[in-house]
């Protein structure tokens, strides 16, 4: 929510012990000192923040040392001499000190050439007007207050220069617009389009950090639409960008799977703040590009797109420097299984199908069901409601079967080692076949998940295979 403040009210927002101390130290050192950037912006947006940026016309490191000395044992100082910055942690706040500087860039790098500068030089080097806002000794210069009030993202100077100098600012532009619900000013957006290719010089670690912040926004689709329209998404996540197409033959046309994916993502975001579940929503249909086929009887088909999509998760995560651990495997699993509840819900909900779904999904069944419900985006109101009603039935069956059969993450009561011991077998195909037969029988409801019943069933199946218990 946007807040309006008079100058006096605005000053009162920084009339605290910490800021009074900063002013006192600055006066003692004879330095100009400004609270600048995101902290000031967030005052107007009523967003609490404990990250404070302090701009010093002079040495930010000297200022930080003096502040830390004044605050004593409760303060912790970190100096980053290569960057000319310092950080002081104090009472839950992180205060970054930086000397005013100006920057220039070579065309093949986003690393600037840094020189000592004035307050205005430092404001000019910053990315957007709403992050140029400064308080303490100076007035507001670049229209940031007006843009904050009007919910506009634009650059202080020529946006082509701003974005070409440091292309990561393009990601930050989209990220701020998404997080804050702001509009990217037309010329600024046009500069995004003109400079999109420059994003290639930015490391994927930095890109992905901004991308994840977009994904974790309240309405992440807004950011992805801006990334796609500007051309940035094609360089960052072409697997998703490539879904932005509709093909038709006669009366048959498939939906735009890009915008469908964004709708699914927003549906998930409305229910969960799990980043990896949101990534599963992003990736759930990426396999449709490679599996799309024309069928004269059925129109456009995307058979096994879930399998193709699962195989795409690891290359995407590797390229974007996302984790390749259990979080990636979780996304792979959800992408692979996301059609199963839909197929069940579109058919008769049998106990056997629900058991197998519960077994395969394990502890991730609730997240899988959330994803699948989010995936129902049909414009046919009656069909959509029918799916959602059937999902309620699937959820109830999941609950009932879990309570009755303990299927989630189950292991059959008789395993391979015991089968070998009972029948006097070495490791062999027959042991694996018997294990699979037992598992399938439990999942199909032919035998309860109890040792005695499973043992008797195993003996019957083994006899059909020509196996008999070893004599002891």
C-alpha positions in Angstrom: 0.0 0.0 0.0 1.3 3.4 -1.0 1.7 5.9 1.9 1.7 9.7 1.6 4.0 11.6 4.0 4.6 15.2 4.6 8.4 16.2 4.9 8.0 16.3 8.7 6.4 12.9 8.8 9.0 11.5 6.5 11.8 12.7 8.7 10.0 11.2 11.7 10.3 7.7 10.1 14.1 7.9 10.6 14.0 9.7 14.0 15.4 6.6 15.8 18.4 5.9 17.9 20.3 4.3 15.0 19.7 7.2 12.6 20.4 9.8 15.2 23.7 8.1 15.9 24.5 8.0 12.2 23.9 11.7 11.9 26.0 12.4 14.9 29.0 10.4 13.6 28.7 12.0 10.2 28.7 15.5 11.8 31.7 14.6 13.9 33.6 13.4 10.8 32.4 16.3 8.7 30.9 14.0 6.1 27.7 14.2 4.1 25.6 11.2 4.9 22.4 10.0 3.2 20.0 7.2 3.8 19.3 6.1 0.2 17.6 3.5 -1.9 15.4 0.6 -0.9 15.0 1.6 2.7 13.6 5.0 1.8 11.5 3.5 -1.0 10.0 1.0 1.4 9.0 3.7 3.9 6.5 4.9 1.3 5.3 1.4 0.5 4.9 0.6 4.1 7.2 -2.4 3.8 9.2 -2.9 7.0 12.9 -3.3 6.3 16.0 -3.8 8.4 18.4 -3.4 5.5 19.7 0.2 5.4 22.0 1.7 2.7 24.0 4.7 3.8 25.7 6.8 1.2 28.7 8.9 2.3 30.3 11.6 0.3 33.7 10.5 1.3 34.9 7.2 2.8 32.1 4.8 3.6 34.6 2.5 5.4 35.8 5.3 7.7 32.2 6.1 8.5 31.4 2.5 9.2 34.4 2.1 11.6 33.4 5.2 13.5 29.8 4.1 13.8 30.9 0.6 15.0 33.2 2.2 17.6 30.4 4.3 18.9 28.0 1.4 19.2 30.5 -0.8 20.9 30.3 -4.5 21.6 26.8 -5.0 20.1 28.0 -4.0 16.6 29.9 -6.2 14.1 31.9 -4.7 11.3 32.8 -6.3 8.0 35.0 -4.4 5.5 35.1 -5.1 1.8 38.1 -3.0 0.7 38.0 -4.2 -2.9 34.6 -2.6 -3.3 35.1 0.4 -1.0 32.2 -0.7 1.2 31.6 -1.9 4.7 28.7 -3.4 6.7 27.7 -3.0 10.3 25.3 -5.5 11.9 23.6 -4.0 14.9 20.4 -5.0 16.8 19.0 -7.0 13.9 19.8 -4.4 11.3 22.3 -4.6 8.5 23.7 -1.2 7.6 25.7 -1.0 4.3 28.1 2.0 4.0 29.4 3.1 0.6 31.2 6.1 -0.6 29.6 8.1 -3.4 31.0 7.1 -6.7 30.5 7.3 -10.4 30.8 4.4 -12.8 31.6 3.7 -16.4 31.5 0.5 -18.4 33.1 -1.3 -21.2 30.8 -2.9 -23.7 31.9 -6.5 -23.1 31.6 -6.4 -19.3 29.1 -5.5 -16.6 32.0 -4.7 -14.2 32.3 -1.0 -13.9 35.3 1.3 -13.8 34.7 3.1 -10.5 35.8 6.6 -9.5 35.1 8.8 -6.5 32.0 10.9 -7.2 29.4 13.3 -5.9 25.9 12.5 -4.5 24.5 13.2 -8.0 27.0 10.9 -9.6 26.1 8.2 -7.2 22.4 8.7 -7.8 22.9 8.6 -11.6 24.6 5.2 -11.4 21.7 3.6 -9.7 19.2 1.5 -11.6 15.7 3.0 -11.1 14.3 6.3 -9.9 12.5 4.7 -7.0 15.8 3.5 -5.7 17.5 6.9 -6.0 15.4 8.4 -3.1 17.7 9.8 -0.5 17.0 11.3 3.0 19.0 13.2 5.6 20.8 16.2 4.1 19.6 16.4 0.6 16.4 16.8 -1.4 14.8 14.5 -3.9 16.3 15.0 -7.4 15.3 12.5 -10.0 11.5 12.3 -9.7 11.6 9.1 -7.7 8.8 10.3 -5.3 6.5 11.0 -8.3 7.3 7.6 -9.8 6.8 5.9 -6.5 3.4 7.6 -6.2 2.5 6.7 -9.8 3.8 3.2 -9.5 6.3 3.6 -12.4 9.7 1.9 -12.9 12.1 4.0 -15.0 15.8 4.8 -15.0 17.3 8.1 -13.9 19.2 8.6 -17.1 19.1 7.2 -20.6 17.8 3.6 -20.1 19.9 2.3 -23.0 23.0 3.4 -21.1 21.7 2.1 -17.8 21.0 -1.3 -19.1 23.9 -1.6 -21.4 26.3 -0.6 -18.6 25.0 -3.3 -16.3 22.5 -5.7 -18.0 21.5 -7.3 -14.7 19.5 -4.1 -14.1 17.1 -5.4 -16.7 16.3 -8.4 -14.5 16.0 -6.0 -11.5 13.7 -3.8 -13.5 11.3 -6.7 -14.1 11.7 -7.9 -10.6 10.8 -4.6 -9.0 7.8 -4.2 -11.3 6.6 -7.7 -10.3 7.2 -7.5 -6.6 5.7 -4.0 -6.2 3.0 -4.3 -8.9 4.4 -1.3 -10.8 4.3 -0.4 -14.5 7.6 -0.2 -16.5 7.6 3.1 -18.3 7.3 2.8 -22.1 10.8 4.1 -23.0 12.4 2.0 -20.3 10.6 -1.1 -21.5 11.7 -0.3 -25.1 15.2 -0.2 -23.8 14.7 -3.7 -22.3 13.8 -4.9 -25.8 16.8 -3.2 -27.4 19.3 -4.5 -24.9 17.9 -7.9 -24.2 20.9 -9.7 -25.8 23.2 -8.0 -23.4 21.9 -10.3 -20.6 24.3 -13.0 -22.0 27.3 -11.4 -20.3 25.7 -11.8 -16.9 26.4 -14.9 -14.9 23.5 -17.3 -14.4 24.0 -17.2 -10.7 23.0 -13.5 -10.7 20.2 -14.0 -13.2 18.7 -16.9 -11.3 18.8 -14.9 -8.0 16.6 -12.3 -9.6 14.5 -14.9 -11.4 13.7 -16.7 -8.1 12.6 -13.4 -6.6 10.2 -12.9 -9.6 8.9 -16.4 -9.1 8.3 -15.8 -5.4 6.3 -12.6 -6.1 2.6 -12.6 -5.2 1.7 -12.6 -9.0 4.7 -14.0 -10.7 3.0 -14.2 -14.1 3.4 -10.4 -14.4 7.2 -10.8 -14.4 7.2 -13.6 -16.9 5.0 -11.7 -19.3 7.5 -8.7 -19.1 10.4 -11.1 -19.6 8.8 -12.6 -22.6 7.6 -9.4 -24.2 11.0 -7.8 -23.8 12.8 -10.8 -25.3 14.8 -11.5 -22.1 13.1 -14.9 -21.5 14.4 -16.4 -24.7 17.9 -16.0 -23.4 17.1 -17.1 -19.8 14.5 -19.8 -20.1 13.9 -20.6 -23.8 12.1 -23.9 -22.8 9.3 -21.7 -21.4 9.5 -19.0 -24.0 9.1 -21.6 -26.8 5.6 -22.5 -25.5 4.3 -19.1 -26.6 2.7 -20.3 -29.8 -0.7 -21.4 -31.1 -1.0 -23.6 -34.1 -4.3 -24.4 -35.8 -5.5 -26.8 -38.5 -9.1 -26.3 -39.6 -11.3 -26.2 -36.6 -8.5 -27.6 -34.3 -6.2 -25.2 -32.4 -4.3 -25.9 -29.2 -4.1 -23.4 -26.4 -1.2 -21.1 -25.8 0.8 -23.3 -23.3 2.9 -20.3 -22.3 0.0 -18.4 -20.9 -1.6 -21.6 -19.5 1.7 -22.2 -17.6 1.6 -18.7 -16.1 -2.0 -19.2 -15.0 -1.0 -22.5 -13.3 2.0 -20.7 -11.7 -0.3 -18.0 -10.3 -2.7 -20.6 -9.1 0.1 -22.3 -7.2 1.5 -19.0 -5.9 -1.9 -18.2 -4.4 -1.8 -21.4 -2.3 1.9 -22.0 -1.6 5.2 -20.1 -1.0 7.2 -23.3 -1.9 9.8 -22.1 -4.5 10.3 -25.6 -5.8 6.6 -26.3 -6.2 6.4 -23.0 -8.2 9.3 -24.3 -10.3 7.4 -27.5 -10.9 4.5 -25.3 -12.2 6.9 -23.5 -14.5 8.3 -26.8 -15.9 5.2 -28.9 -16.0 4.4 -28.4 -19.6 7.8 -27.6 -21.2 7.8 -31.1 -22.8 4.9 -30.1 -25.0 7.2 -28.4 -27.5 8.9 -31.6 -28.4 5.9 -34.0 -28.1 3.4 -31.9 -30.1 1.9 -34.0 -32.9 -1.0 -33.6 -35.3 -3.6 -36.4 -35.3 -6.3 -36.3 -37.9 -8.9 -37.8 -35.6 -8.0 -36.1 -32.3 -6.3 -32.9 -33.4 -3.2 -31.7 -31.6 -1.7 -34.1 -29.1 1.1 -33.9 -26.5 1.4 -37.5 -25.5 4.0 -38.2 -22.8 4.9 -34.6 -22.5 5.3 -35.2 -18.7 8.1 -37.7 -19.4 9.8 -35.3 -21.9 9.4 -32.5 -19.4 11.0 -34.5 -16.5 14.0 -35.1 -18.7 14.4 -31.4 -19.3 14.4 -30.4 -15.6 18.1 -31.4 -14.9 19.6 -29.5 -18.0 17.6 -26.4 -17.1 18.6 -26.6 -13.4 22.3 -27.2 -14.4 22.3 -24.2 -16.8 20.6 -21.8 -14.3 22.9 -23.0 -11.5 19.9 -24.2 -9.5 20.5 -27.0 -7.0 20.9 -30.5 -8.4 20.0 -32.2 -5.1 16.7 -33.4 -3.7 15.0 -30.1 -4.7 15.6 -30.8 -8.3 14.4 -34.4 -7.9 11.3 -33.1 -6.3 10.6 -30.9 -9.3 11.3 -33.9 -11.6 8.9 -36.1 -9.7 6.1 -33.5 -9.8 6.6 -32.8 -13.5 6.6 -36.6 -14.3 3.5 -37.3 -12.2 1.4 -34.2 -12.8 -0.9 -36.0 -15.4 -1.7 -38.9 -13.1 -4.3 -37.2 -10.8 -5.9 -35.5 -13.8 -6.3 -38.8 -15.6 -7.8 -40.4 -12.5 -10.1 -37.5 -12.0 -11.3 -37.7 -15.6 -12.2 -41.4 -15.2 -13.6 -43.7 -12.6 -11.6 -43.1 -9.4 -10.5 -46.7 -8.5 -8.8 -47.7 -5.3 -6.0 -49.3 -7.4 -5.2 -46.1 -9.3 -5.2 -44.1 -6.1 -2.9 -46.6 -4.3 -0.4 -46.4 -7.1 -0.5 -42.7 -7.1 0.0 -42.5 -3.4 2.9 -45.0 -3.6 4.7 -43.1 -6.5 4.2 -39.7 -5.0 5.0 -40.6 -1.4 5.3 -37.6 0.9 4.9 -35.2 -2.0 1.3 -36.2 -2.7 -0.2 -33.1 -1.2 2.0 -30.8 -3.3 1.2 -32.9 -6.4 -2.5 -32.6 -5.8 -2.1 -28.8 -5.4 -0.2 -28.6 -8.7 -2.8 -30.7 -10.5 -5.7 -28.6 -9.2 -3.8 -25.5 -10.3 -3.5 -27.1 -13.7 -7.2 -27.1 -14.3 -7.6 -23.8 -16.3 -10.4 -24.8 -18.7 -12.6 -22.0 -19.9 -15.5 -24.4 -19.9 -16.9 -23.7 -16.5 -18.8 -27.0 -16.2 -15.9 -29.1 -17.2 -13.6 -27.3 -14.8 -16.0 -27.8 -11.9 -16.4 -31.5 -12.8 -12.6 -31.9 -12.6 -12.4 -30.0 -9.3 -15.2 -32.1 -7.8 -13.5 -35.3 -8.9 -10.3 -34.0 -7.3 -12.2 -33.8 -4.0 -13.1 -37.4 -4.5 -9.5 -38.3 -5.2 -8.3 -36.5 -2.1 -10.8 -38.3 0.0 -9.8 -41.6 -1.4 -6.2 -40.8 -0.8 -7.0 -40.1 2.8 -9.1 -43.2 3.3 -6.6 -45.6 1.6 -3.7 -44.1 3.5 -5.5 -44.7 6.8 -6.5 -48.2 5.8 -3.5 -49.5 3.8 -0.5 -47.4 4.9 0.6 -47.1 1.3 2.6 -43.8 1.4 6.3 -44.7 1.2 5.4 -48.3 2.0 7.7 -51.3 1.7 6.1 -54.8 1.2 6.4 -56.8 4.5 8.5 -59.3 2.7 11.6 -58.1 0.8 14.1 -59.5 -1.6 16.5 -60.9 1.0 13.8 -62.8 2.8 12.5 -64.2 -0.6 16.0 -65.6 -1.3 16.2 -67.1 2.1 12.7 -68.7 1.9 13.2 -70.3 -1.5 17.0 -70.8 -1.3 17.7 -68.6 -4.2 20.7 -66.4 -5.1 20.1 -62.9 -6.5 18.2 -63.6 -9.8 15.4 -62.5 -12.1 12.8 -64.7 -10.3 13.4 -62.8 -7.0 12.8 -59.5 -8.7 9.6 -60.9 -10.4 8.3 -62.1 -7.1 8.9 -58.8 -5.4 7.1 -56.9 -8.2 4.2 -59.4 -8.1 3.8 -58.8 -4.3 4.0 -55.0 -4.7 1.5 -54.9 -7.5 -0.9 -57.2 -5.6 -0.9 -54.8 -2.6 -1.3 -51.7 -4.8 -4.1 -53.4 -6.8 -5.9 -54.4 -3.6 -5.6 -58.1 -4.2 -4.0 -58.6 -0.8 -3.8 -56.4 2.3 -0.5 -54.8 3.2 0.0 -57.3 6.1 2.7 -59.9 6.5 0.7 -63.0 6.9 -1.6 -62.4 4.0 1.4 -61.3 1.8 3.3 -64.5 2.8 0.4 -66.8 1.7 -0.1 -64.9 -1.5 3.7 -65.2 -2.2 3.6 -68.9 -1.8 0.8 -69.3 -4.3 2.6 -67.1 -6.9 5.9 -68.8 -6.3 4.3 -72.2 -6.9 3.0 -71.0 -10.3 6.6 -70.0 -11.1 7.9 -73.4 -10.1 9.4 -72.2 -6.9 9.1 -74.0 -3.6 10.3 -73.1 -0.1 13.7 -74.5 0.7 13.8 -77.4 3.2 15.5 -76.5 6.5 
